[in-house]
């Protein structure tokens, strides 16, 4: 089992190598909008998981996640070769590509926060001019004792 710092450094290096290879060496047009977001590696340095996101051609366009996944799958061998050449480790880790759901999660959280702000504004609107249901001072005072 490797040290955690070595595993972290190797994972970071693998992410850099894969990102560079996708940008400069692999000519598949489906990988034009792919961004490598994170890389994790097992403790024995044998399996690496590469997380990626796919951006659309425009703001309103849906990204082609299936096409990017197919392109990464077909380029897996070339990318593993590049990783082996670039890292110099005894055993080149296998690569697994996983679509990162961070952008969708962030969009969902933003929508939930907007709904919460609207609900808070509605409560504040209803609270203006409202009067308490009971007495103005509901606590016991020394006069009652």
C-alpha positions in Angstrom: 0.0 0.0 0.0 1.4 3.4 -1.0 1.5 6.5 1.1 -1.5 8.7 0.9 0.6 11.7 -0.2 2.2 9.7 -3.0 -1.3 8.5 -4.1 -2.6 12.0 -4.1 0.4 13.3 -6.2 0.0 10.4 -8.6 -3.7 11.0 -9.0 -3.1 14.7 -9.7 -0.4 13.8 -12.2 -2.8 11.3 -14.0 -5.4 14.0 -14.2 -3.0 16.4 -15.8 -1.7 13.9 -18.3 -5.2 12.8 -19.3 -6.4 16.4 -19.7 -3.4 17.3 -21.8 -3.8 14.3 -24.0 -7.5 15.0 -24.5 -6.7 18.6 -25.5 -3.6 18.1 -27.7 -3.3 14.5 -28.9 -6.7 12.9 -29.3 -8.5 14.3 -32.3 -12.0 13.1 -31.4 -14.4 16.0 -31.8 -16.7 14.6 -29.1 -14.0 15.4 -26.6 -13.9 19.1 -27.5 -15.9 20.2 -24.5 -14.7 17.7 -21.9 -13.0 18.9 -18.8 -11.2 16.7 -16.2 -12.4 17.8 -12.8 -10.9 15.3 -10.4 -8.9 12.0 -10.3 -8.8 9.5 -7.5 -6.6 6.4 -7.2 -6.8 3.3 -5.0 -4.3 2.8 -2.2 -2.5 0.1 -4.2 -2.1 2.5 -7.2 -3.7 0.0 -9.6 -7.0 1.7 -10.4 -7.6 5.3 -11.2 -11.0 7.0 -11.5 -11.1 10.1 -13.7 -14.1 12.4 -13.2 -15.1 14.7 -16.1 -17.7 17.2 -17.1 -19.1 18.0 -20.5 -20.1 21.5 -21.4 -22.6 22.3 -24.2 -21.7 24.3 -27.3 -23.7 27.2 -26.0 -25.4 28.2 -22.8 -28.8 26.7 -23.8 -27.4 23.6 -25.5 -27.5 20.3 -23.7 -24.1 18.6 -23.4 -23.4 15.4 -25.3 -22.5 13.2 -22.3 -23.2 9.9 -24.0 -20.9 10.9 -26.9 -18.2 12.0 -24.6 -18.4 8.8 -22.6 -18.2 6.7 -25.8 -15.2 8.8 -27.0 -13.4 8.4 -23.6 -14.1 4.7 -23.7 -12.6 4.3 -27.2 -9.5 6.4 -26.2 -9.0 4.6 -22.9 -6.0 2.5 -24.2 -4.2 5.5 -25.7 -4.8 7.5 -22.5 -3.5 4.6 -20.3 -0.4 4.5 -22.5 0.2 8.2 -22.1 -0.3 7.9 -18.3 2.3 5.0 -18.2 4.8 7.1 -20.2 4.2 10.2 -18.1 4.2 8.7 -14.6 7.0 6.1 -14.7 5.3 3.8 -12.2 5.9 0.1 -12.4 2.3 -0.8 -13.0 0.2 1.6 -15.0 -3.2 2.0 -13.4 -6.4 1.1 -15.2 -8.5 4.1 -16.0 -12.2 4.4 -15.3 -14.1 7.5 -16.5 -17.1 8.8 -14.5 -19.2 11.7 -15.5 -19.1 14.3 -12.7 -22.5 15.4 -11.5 -21.2 18.6 -9.8 -22.8 21.1 -12.3 -26.2 19.5 -12.1 -26.0 19.3 -8.3 -24.9 23.0 -8.1 -27.8 24.0 -10.4 -30.3 22.0 -8.2 -28.9 23.7 -5.1 -29.3 27.1 -6.7 -32.9 26.4 -7.5 -33.6 25.2 -4.0 -32.0 28.3 -2.5 -34.1 30.5 -4.8 -37.3 28.7 -3.6 -36.2 29.2 0.0 -35.6 33.0 -0.6 -39.1 33.3 -2.1 -40.6 31.5 0.9 -38.7 33.8 3.3 -39.9 36.8 1.4 -43.5 35.5 1.5 -43.2 35.0 5.3 -41.8 38.5 5.7 -44.6 40.0 3.6 -47.2 38.2 5.7 -45.5 39.3 9.0 -45.7 43.0 8.2 -48.7 44.5 10.0 -49.5 41.3 11.9 -50.5 41.4 15.5 -49.8 38.8 18.2 -52.6 36.2 18.8 -52.5 36.6 22.6 -51.6 39.3 25.0 -48.8 41.7 24.1 -46.7 40.4 27.0 -47.3 36.7 27.5 -44.8 36.2 30.3 -45.6 36.3 34.0 -44.7 39.5 35.9 -44.3 40.1 39.6 -47.7 41.9 39.7 -49.5 38.6 39.1 -47.8 36.8 42.0 
